[in-house]
C-alpha cells in the first residue's frame, strides 16, 4: 500500500515541469498555460493597430504583461532577464527565435526577437531576446515607449491567451485527490 502514494507523488512531480510547444504560428508554455502568438504575425504593427487586429478581436489574444514575458523567458531557460550577457542563455534564445520568430538581424549571429508588451498599464515595453553576436545570449525588458501609434519594423507584439487546461493538470489534480483518499485509508 505504501508504494502507491510514492508512485503518485512521482507523477505529480513529473507533471510540474514547464515545456514550450511550437504550433507553427504560436507557441504554448505549459508552465503558465499561455499560448503566445509569433512576434512575426504582428511585426510592423503599432500598439493601437494590434489591438484592432483579428488576433485580439476574434482570436482572443491580449498584450502580455512584463511579468508574463519575464516568466516566458525564464521558462525558456534564460538565466537572466536584465540584458546581462551569458553564453549559457544562447539555447534559450535559439528556442524563442525558432518558436516565436526573428524580427531583427535575422539569419545572422545578432538574430533578435523584439515585441511590445504591457508595462504598468501606461507605457509599453519592447522586451527582446537575442543571440551571441550582441554579446552572449540575452533577454531584456528595458526598452520603453509611450507612443501607442509607433510602428517599429523590427518589433512585433507579445500577444497571449489562456489555453484550455492540459490533461497533465487533470492528472495532477486526480493524483492529489487519490493521495488524500489513500492517506485517510492508511491512517484509519
N, C-alpha and C positions, 0 to 999 in steps of 0.2 A: 504494500500500500504506500509506503514512503517514496517509492520510485516514481509514482505518477505525478505528485506535485513537483518534483525536481525536473521531470520531463516538460511539464507545462511551463515552468519557470524559464527553461531554455528556449521554448517557443516564444515567450513574451520578450525576452531579451533580444532574440534574433529578429523580431519584427520591429524593433525600435530604431534600427539604422535607417538613415535617410539615403535615398537614391535619387539620381536625376535620370529621367526617362525622356529621350528625344522623340517627338511626334511629328517631325518634319517641319511644320511652321510654328510649332510651340513645344514646350518642354514642361514636364511635371516634376516638381520637387516633392517626393513622398514624405519628406520630413515635415513639411508645412501644409501639405495638401493643396498647394497652389499651382495653377497652370500659368506659365509665363509665355506670352507671345514673343516670337522672334523680334529682335530690335529692327531687323531689316524690313519688316512688314510696315513699320511706321516711320522709317527713315525719311528725313526731309520734311516732316510734318511739324507744324507749330503745336504748342500745347492745346490751344483752342481748336485747331483742326483735328487733332487726335480725339478730343472729347466729342466731336461731331461725327467721327468715323463710325462705320458699322461695327468695328471691333468693340466699341463702347456701347453704342445704341442698340445693336442687335445681339452681339455675341456675349455681352455682359462683363467685359473687361473693365477694370478701373486702373488708374495710375497706382503703382506700388508706392508704399511709403519708404522712406530712407531705411527704417528698421527692417522692412521686408527684404530690401535689396542687400543689406549687410548680412542678414540671415542666409539669403541665397548664396552670397559669396562664401560664407563660412561652410555651408552645406556642400558647396562645390569643391572645397578643400583649401581655400585661401587661409593662410596662417595670419595674415594681417589685412586690414581693410582701410588703412590710412595712408596708402601710397608708399609704404616702406618697401623698398625693393628687396626681394628674396627669391633666389633661383628656385627654391622649393615651391613657389607659387605657380611656376610655369605649367605644371599639369592641370591645375585648376583653370588657368587662363585658357589653355587649349580646349578644355571641356566646354567652357562657356562660349568660346569662339565657334566651336563645332555645333553646339546646341542652340545658342541664341543669335549667332551671326556676328559678322565683322562689319563695322560701319566706317572705319578709317584705316588707312595704310594696309589695306587687305593684301594678302599674298606676299607680305614682307615680314621681317623679324619684328617690326613695330606694330603688327596687326592689333587693332583695338576695337572693342565694342563699347559704344557710348550710348546712353539713353537718359531721358528726363525721368525724374521720379518726384513724388510729393515730399516736401520738406517743411514741416511745421504748418502746412496749410496755406502759407502766404507766399513762399518763394518756391521755385523749382530747383532741383539739383541735378547735375549731369554725372551720375556715377559712371565709372568705366573700369574695364579690365583690359590688361594688355600683356603682350609677350615680352621677352627678354631684351629686345632691341632698345627699348626706352629705359633700360635698367634691367633688373631682373623682374620676372612676372609680378605684377602688382594690381591691386584693386583700390579704387578711391571713390569717395562720395563728396569731394570737396569743391566741385565746380558749380557755382550758383548763378541763377538768373532770375530776375523779377519780371522779365518781358515775356508774357504768355503768347505773344504773336511772333516770337523769334523763330525763324526757320533755320535749322542747322543741318546742312547736307551731310555732316559727319556723325549725326546722332539720330536715334530713334526714340522710342518711349518704352520704359519698363512697365508693361501692362500685365495685370494678373487677374485671375478669377479663381474662386474656390472650386475644386473638383469634388465629385462625389467620394464618400468615404471608401477607401480601398478595402478589399477583403482582409488584408492583414490587420486592419484595425478591428474588424469584427472578430477575427481570431484572437487578438489581444484581449478584447472585452470578454469573450467566451472563456478564455483561459483563466482570467482573473476570477470570473464568477465560479468556474469549476473548482479553482483552488480554494475559494471561500467555502463551498459546499464540502469539499474533501476535508478541509481543516475542522469544520464543525463535526463531521462524522468521526474523525480521528480523535477529537477531544471528548466525544461522548462516551 
